Amino acid sequence: MPYVNIKITDENVTAEQKAQLIKGATQLLVDVLDKNPQTTVVVIDEVNTDNWGIAGETVTTLRAKT
């Protein structure tokens, strides 16, 4: 049973976009590894930008600079 964990920042990702990610990740495992889509699990974790850091700064801080 393949398990895919997608982590994204919680910045206005729609239900439709999440559905596309789940469908696309599942299809990728089918196409590349011949996995059964019925047993493929995809989980999307949305992380607050205060809890995601890049280069020593939170994404919230980095976004404020742009």
C-alpha positions in Angstrom: 0.0 0.0 0.0 1.8 3.2 -1.2 1.5 6.2 1.1 2.1 9.7 -0.2 2.3 12.7 2.2 2.1 16.1 0.6 3.0 19.1 2.8 1.9 22.5 1.6 1.6 25.9 3.3 -2.0 26.8 4.2 -2.3 29.6 1.7 -5.7 29.4 0.1 -5.5 26.0 -1.5 -8.9 25.1 -2.8 -10.7 21.7 -2.4 -10.5 21.3 -6.1 -6.7 21.8 -6.1 -6.3 19.3 -3.3 -8.5 16.8 -5.3 -6.2 17.3 -8.3 -3.1 16.7 -6.1 -4.6 13.5 -4.8 -5.6 12.3 -8.2 -2.3 13.2 -9.8 -0.1 11.6 -7.1 -2.2 8.4 -7.3 -1.9 8.3 -11.1 1.9 8.9 -10.9 2.3 5.8 -8.7 0.1 3.8 -11.1 2.0 5.0 -14.2 5.6 4.7 -12.8 5.4 1.8 -10.3 2.3 0.0 -11.5 0.6 0.4 -8.1 -3.0 -0.3 -7.4 -4.9 3.0 -7.1 -7.4 1.3 -4.8 -4.7 0.8 -2.1 -2.8 4.1 -2.7 -3.2 6.6 0.2 -2.5 10.3 -0.3 -2.5 12.7 2.7 -2.2 16.5 2.4 -0.9 18.3 5.4 -1.5 22.1 5.4 1.2 23.8 7.5 0.7 27.3 8.8 3.4 29.7 7.4 4.5 30.5 10.9 5.5 26.8 11.3 7.4 26.5 8.0 10.9 27.8 7.8 13.3 28.4 4.9 16.9 29.7 5.2 16.3 30.4 8.9 13.1 32.4 8.5 9.5 31.6 8.7 7.6 31.7 5.4 5.3 34.4 7.0 8.4 36.6 7.3 9.7 35.8 3.8 6.3 36.5 2.3 6.1 39.9 4.0 9.4 40.9 2.4 8.1 40.4 -1.2 
